[in-house]
Amino acid sequence: MLNDAYVTMEIGATKHIALVAHDGKKKELVDWCDRNKEILKFHFLCGTGTTARLIAERTGLPVKGYCSGPLGGDQQIGAKIVEGQIDFMIFLWDPLEAQPHDPDVKALLRIAVVYDIPIANNLATADFMLNSSYMKTSYQRKIENFNRTIQKRVEEMKEK
C-alpha cells in the first residue's frame, strides 16, 4: 500500500454531509435545506454552531451540531473529514465579509481538497451535487497517498 499513488475510500449511498455557512449566508443555506429536506432526510447531517441549530429548527431534520466556526467548529469538521466521517460539504462562505477565523476557513477548505471531499461553496454547486446520480449510489474517491509522498521526500533527503 505504501507504493500506491492513491488510497481509495468509498462514499456510501447514505452521505455524511457537513453544512457550514458564514453569518451573511446562513439564511441562504437554511432556505436551501428546507427546499431540499426530502432528499436530505436520507443522509446524516452535521454542521457548525448556529447553522446546525437553525437548519434543525426550520426543517425538523436532525443535524449534529459542533462548535461555532470561530470557536473551533471548522476544525472539528476538518477532523471528521480526516477521520473519514464526512463525505460531502456545503460551505457557503461570504466572499464580501472578512472573517476573524479566516485561517480556520482556509484550513477546512484545504483538508477537504486533500481528502477529495466534494465541496459546494454556492447554491448552484449545491444543487448540482444534490441532484447528481452519485447521491443515491456509492462513489470511490481517490486520496493521494501522502505516506508515499513523505517516504519519497525522506529518501531524497538521505541522498543529498
N, C-alpha and C positions, 0 to 999 in steps of 0.2 A: 504494500500500500504506500510506502514511503516513496517509491519510484513513480507512482501515478501522478500525472499532472493535475488531475482533478479528483475530488471526492464528490460522489453523488448522494444527494439527500432527497427524500420524497416529501412532497407536499401532498397530503391526503385529500380525499374528496371533501372532508369537513375541514375548512380552513380555520386557522387561528389568526384572527385579524386584529391588528393594533389600530386604534383610532385616536389621532392626535390632532389638535388644532390650536393655533395661537388665538388670543382673545378676539382679534378682528375677524377671525374665520370660524369661530365656534358655531354661530347661528347657521352658517352655510353647511357645516358638517352635520349638525343636529337635524336640519331640514332634509339633507340628503339621506341620512339614516332612516328618518321617518318615512320618506318616499320608498325606500328600499327594504323596509323591515321584513317583508315577506320572503326575501332572499336571505337577508342577514340572520333570520331566526334559526337557520340550519347550521350556523357556524358559531365558533367560540369567539366572543368579542372581549377586548380589553382596551383600556385607554388611560390617559393621564388625567389626574385630578378632576377638575370641574367638567372637563369634556366628557369623561365617562359618566359622571353623575347626570349631566344634562341629557345625554343620549338615553340613558336608562329611564329617567323620569318622563321624557317625551314619548319614547317608543314602547315602553314596557318591556324591552329586551334586557336580558341580564348582561351586564357589562362589568367585568372585573376591573376595579379601579386601582391605579397606582398613585404615587405622589404627583403633585403638580410638576410640570416640566422644570421650572426654576428651582424646585426643591428636590430634584433627583429623579423625577418620573421619566424623563428622556433616557437617563442612564439605566433605569430599571427595564424599560422596554428594550434598550440595546442589549442588556444582559440576557433577556429572554430570547432575543434573536440568536445570540451566541450559543445558548443552551438548546437551540432547535425548537423553541416553544412558540415562536411567531413565524407565520408563513407569508405574511401579506401585510402591508401597511398603507393606510390612508393618512397622510400627514399634510394637512392644509396649513402651510406656514404663510405668514403675512410678509410679502416682499416689500411692502411700503412702511413697515414699522420696525425700528431697531429693537432687538431683543436682548435683555440683560444676560440671558443664558445662551447666547449665540454659540459659544464653543461646544455646549452640550448638544445643541441642534445639529451642528456640523458633525459631531462625533456619532450621533444617531444615524444620520444620513450615510456617513462613511461606513459604519458597521453593516447597515442594510445592504449596501453595494458589495462589500466584502463577502457577505453570506448569500448573495444572489437572491435577495428578497424583493419581490415586486413592490414598487412604491408608487403611489399616486400622490402628486403634490397639487393637483387641481381637480375640480369636479368632472371635467371631461375625461381625464385619465381614469378616475374612479369609476365612472360609468362604463368605460370600455372594459376595465378589468372585471367589474362585477358581472358584466354580460358576456364575458368570454366563455368559450366552451370548457375551459380549464376550471371554471368554478364548480362544475359538477363531477369532475374527474380528478385523478391524481396527476401529479406533474413531477418530473425528475429535474431538480435544479443541480447545477454543477458549481461547486465551490473550488476555487484554486486551492491546491494542496500546499498551504503555507509551511508545513513541516518540511516538505521537499525544498521549497524556496530557501528556507533558513539553512537547511543542511548544505545546499549548494553554496550559499554565502560563506559558511564556516569553512568548507573545503577550499574555496577561492582564497580566503584569508590565510589559510595554512600554507598555500602555495607561494605566497608573497614573501 
